[in-house]
Amino acid sequence: MTTSKSDEKDSIVRVRFATDRLSAELADGRVISVPLAWFPRLLNASAAERNNWQLSAAGFGVHWPDLDEDLSAEGLLRGARAPGGKSSGVG
């Protein structure tokens, strides 16, 4: 079985927050939306800290410098939670 490397279409172009959700828009127009409860650092952060994000690794990751938090597009696509992240009844 072969595995493929991340494709450019899987790169993140924008991150947004709702009250209890993180949404990442991918280059091909898909939007991944996950519960903030999956990522305790983001859940407990202020709006200013959440909104201070940077794309990393050519869009295949997102970094929050104020929180020392990093998420990857691949992890979001797989539904990976941070250690200690709650399921929120999803997946």
KEROPA-649685 format. One record per residue (C-alpha): x, y, z; residue number from 1. Coordinates in pm, whole numbers, padded with zeros to 5 digits. Each point is the difference from the previous one (the first is absolute). Layout:
N
<u X; v Y; w Z; n NUM>
...
***
This chain:
91
<u 00000; v 00000; w 00000; n 1>
<u 00131; v 00341; w -00089; n 2>
<u -00072; v 00319; w 00185; n 3>
<u -00008; v 00332; w -00175; n 4>
<u 00156; v 00318; w 00121; n 5>
<u -00227; v 00291; w 00084; n 6>
<u -00132; v 00164; w -00311; n 7>
<u -00015; v 00377; w -00051; n 8>
<u -00380; v -00021; w 00001; n 9>
<u 00029; v -00108; w 00365; n 10>
<u 00183; v 00315; w 00104; n 11>
<u -00175; v 00240; w 00237; n 12>
<u -00070; v 00350; w -00128; n 13>
<u -00216; v 00145; w 00280; n 14>
<u -00096; v -00073; w 00361; n 15>
<u -00319; v 00120; w 00168; n 16>
<u -00160; v -00044; w 00338; n 17>
<u -00360; v -00025; w 00112; n 18>
<u -00103; v -00016; w 00363; n 19>
<u 00086; v -00367; w 00037; n 20>
<u 00159; v -00096; w -00335; n 21>
<u 00318; v 00040; w -00202; n 22>
<u -00037; v 00005; w -00378; n 23>
<u 00289; v -00032; w -00243; n 24>
<u -00057; v 00079; w -00367; n 25>
<u 00212; v -00204; w -00239; n 26>
<u 00141; v 00114; w -00333; n 27>
<u -00258; v -00203; w -00195; n 28>
<u -00294; v 00162; w 00182; n 29>
<u -00072; v -00272; w 00254; n 30>
<u -00055; v 00112; w 00358; n 31>
<u 00095; v -00217; w 00297; n 32>
<u -00199; v 00091; w 00309; n 33>
<u 00087; v -00157; w 00336; n 34>
<u -00103; v 00064; w 00362; n 35>
<u 00229; v 00234; w 00192; n 36>
<u -00028; v -00250; w 00286; n 37>
<u 00242; v -00218; w -00200; n 38>
<u 00273; v 00262; w 00057; n 39>
<u 00006; v 00122; w 00363; n 40>
<u 00259; v 00272; w -00062; n 41>
<u -00219; v 00157; w -00268; n 42>
<u -00319; v -00056; w 00201; n 43>
<u 00144; v 00187; w 00300; n 44>
<u 00168; v 00276; w -00204; n 45>
<u -00126; v 00353; w -00041; n 46>
<u -00143; v 00109; w -00335; n 47>
<u 00315; v 00207; w -00059; n 48>
<u 00224; v -00303; w 00063; n 49>
<u -00212; v -00220; w -00230; n 50>
<u 00002; v 00256; w -00278; n 51>
<u 00379; v 00039; w 00011; n 52>
<u 00080; v -00298; w -00223; n 53>
<u 00254; v -00060; w -00275; n 54>
<u 00010; v -00251; w -00281; n 55>
<u 00301; v -00227; w 00023; n 56>
<u 00154; v -00265; w -00226; n 57>
<u -00147; v 00155; w -00318; n 58>
<u -00351; v -00013; w 00144; n 59>
<u 00018; v -00360; w 00120; n 60>
<u -00006; v 00126; w 00358; n 61>
<u -00119; v 00286; w 00220; n 62>
<u 00199; v 00150; w 00287; n 63>
<u -00128; v 00217; w 00287; n 64>
<u 00312; v 00173; w 00139; n 65>
<u -00175; v 00136; w 00310; n 66>
<u -00112; v -00350; w 00096; n 67>
<u 00287; v -00214; w -00130; n 68>
<u -00265; v -00206; w -00182; n 69>
<u 00041; v -00166; w -00339; n 70>
<u -00257; v -00190; w -00205; n 71>
<u 00052; v -00174; w -00332; n 72>
<u -00240; v -00026; w -00291; n 73>
<u 00065; v -00375; w -00001; n 74>
<u -00092; v -00029; w 00367; n 75>
<u -00319; v 00199; w -00048; n 76>
<u -00095; v -00216; w -00297; n 77>
<u 00057; v -00313; w 00211; n 78>
<u -00201; v 00137; w 00290; n 79>
<u 00299; v -00003; w 00237; n 80>
<u -00054; v 00167; w 00337; n 81>
<u 00258; v 00156; w 00228; n 82>
<u 00093; v -00200; w 00311; n 83>
<u -00272; v 00075; w 00253; n 84>
<u -00242; v 00112; w -00272; n 85>
<u -00360; v -00101; w 00067; n 86>
<u -00207; v -00184; w -00257; n 87>
<u -00304; v 00232; w 00029; n 88>
<u -00212; v -00288; w -00119; n 89>
<u 00167; v 00011; w -00343; n 90>
<u 00193; v -00290; w -00157; n 91>
***
